[in-house]
Amino acid sequence: MELIKQRRLESGLVSERFPEVSGMVIHMTYYQVKGANPVLMERIVNVFPTGHAYFYMECMIRDCVDGGFDLTSTIHGMIKKYKKLAKGKLICPGKTDADTSEHASIAYEIRIQYNKQA
């Protein structure tokens, strides 16, 4: 937890790193390989200019080690090209006690709003 706090602080604020961004919405659907229902959960993250520019989402599988979903490069690329919408999928690179790869994945949709230019 302490490491996540530190990384979040080091990432800076959205308003400082990306002054052209007025906000973004990240919609994620988490999937698990095991279980009767493959959809583990749905999550919507609203990112405001006053929030941290930290775009790493933890894996929701309880015994996952070194896993998670890093949306940083996707979001940076979108902002660089002034893209408003991106969709994709990511597979968790972590491992579980059962040593299964591809134990979890997400489908994401990212929408970015930009400040109006003068």
C-alpha positions, 0 to 999 in steps of 0.5 A: 500500500505504501508503494502505491501511495508513493507512486501516486504522489510521484505521478503528479497531478493531471492538471500539471502533467496534462494541462490540456485535459479537463477530465477523463472516464475509464470504464473497465470490465474485469474478467476472471478465467476461473468461476461460473461467471467470467465477469468479476466486476465492472468499474468506472474511474473518473479522473479530474484535473485535481487527481493524480496522473496515476493510471495503474489498476490493481488486479482484482484476483485475491492471490495475484502477485505482481499483477495489475493493468497499466493504462499509462502508455495508452492514456499518454498516447491518447493525449499526445494525439488528442484522441478522445476515445480508446478501447482495448483489452489487457491481460494481467501479467501476474501469477497466482498460487495455482501458477496460472497465467492469464488468470484475469483480464480487463476490457477498457474504454477510455474517454478524454475531454480536453479544454476548449482552445481559444 
